[in-house]
Structures are given as structure tokens and as C-alpha cells.
Amino acid sequence: MTTRHTLSPAQFTQLFHEVGVDDATLERWHRGFEARYPEAHAAFLGWLGLNDDAVSVRRAWGLRRLQHWSRCCPR
């Protein structure tokens, strides 16, 4: 039997916070991950233990935020 070792989303976020990553920077990281590597992002969310529905919700949230930022704050 294979044991699956994962972190919860809360544990992953806590690790970021412990090294000084604030929520705004974490959001930028999330948007960049989804924009550049959408399939890897989905796999990563699954590794964190999210089911397919939760992965879809998080990815949709990230895409909405990405669209918002690209409209209001173009580079």
C-alpha cells in the first residue's frame, strides 16, 4: 500500500506566512501559477488534498482574479 504524504491548504499557507509571504504576495503567486502552469496548478491542488470540485472552484477564483488584475493593472 502506498502512503500519500500531503499538506493541507492551510498548512501550505502557514508555511508561506512563516517565511514572510503576506496574503497579497500569496495571491500574486497563485495567479501566476494558474496563468503559467494551469495543469500543474490543478495537480498541485489535488496533491494538497482538494477534490475535483474544490480544485475547479479555486482555479476559477484564480482566473477571475487574474482577469481583474489584467484589466485594472496592465503591465
N, C-alpha and C positions, 0 to 999 in steps of 0.2 A: 504494500500500500504506500502511495506517495503522500507525504505530508505537505500541505500547502502553507507556506510562510508568507504572510502579507501584513501590511499595516492598514489600519482603518484610515479613512479620510481625515478624521480628527487627529490621529497620531501623526500623519504626514504633515498636516498644517502646523501642529505643535512643533515639529522639528524645524520647519521653516521659521517660525516665530522665535525659537530658541537661538537661532543664528542671526537674528536681527532683520529678517524679512517681514516687513509690515503687510497689512492687508492689501494696500494699493499695489505694492510690488508683486504680491502673490497673484493678484488679479491680472496684472500685465503678463506674468509668467504663464498663467492659464490661457489667456487669449493667444499668446504666441505659440504655445504648444498645439492648441487646436488649429490655428491658422496654418502652421508649417507642417505639422505631422498629424493630421486628423485620425488616421488609422492607429498609429502608435498611441495617441492620446486615448482613444477608445479602449485599446488593450490595457493601457496603464490603469484606467478607471476600473476595468474588470479585475485587474490584479489587486486593486485596493478593496475588492470585495463587493463592488456595486453590481446589482443585477442589471439586465439589459434595459429595463425601463428607467432606472436611475442614471445609467450611462447616457441614454438618449436625452433625458432632462438636463443633465449637466452640460452635455455638448451643445444643446440648443441654447442654453443660457450663455455659454461662452460665445457662440456665434452671434447672438443678439448684441452682446457687449462689444464684440469686435466690429459689427456693423455700426453701432452707435459711435464708437471711437473713430472709425474711419470717416464718418460723416462730419463729426464735430471738430475733430482734431487731425486733419490730414497731415502727413509728414512732408 
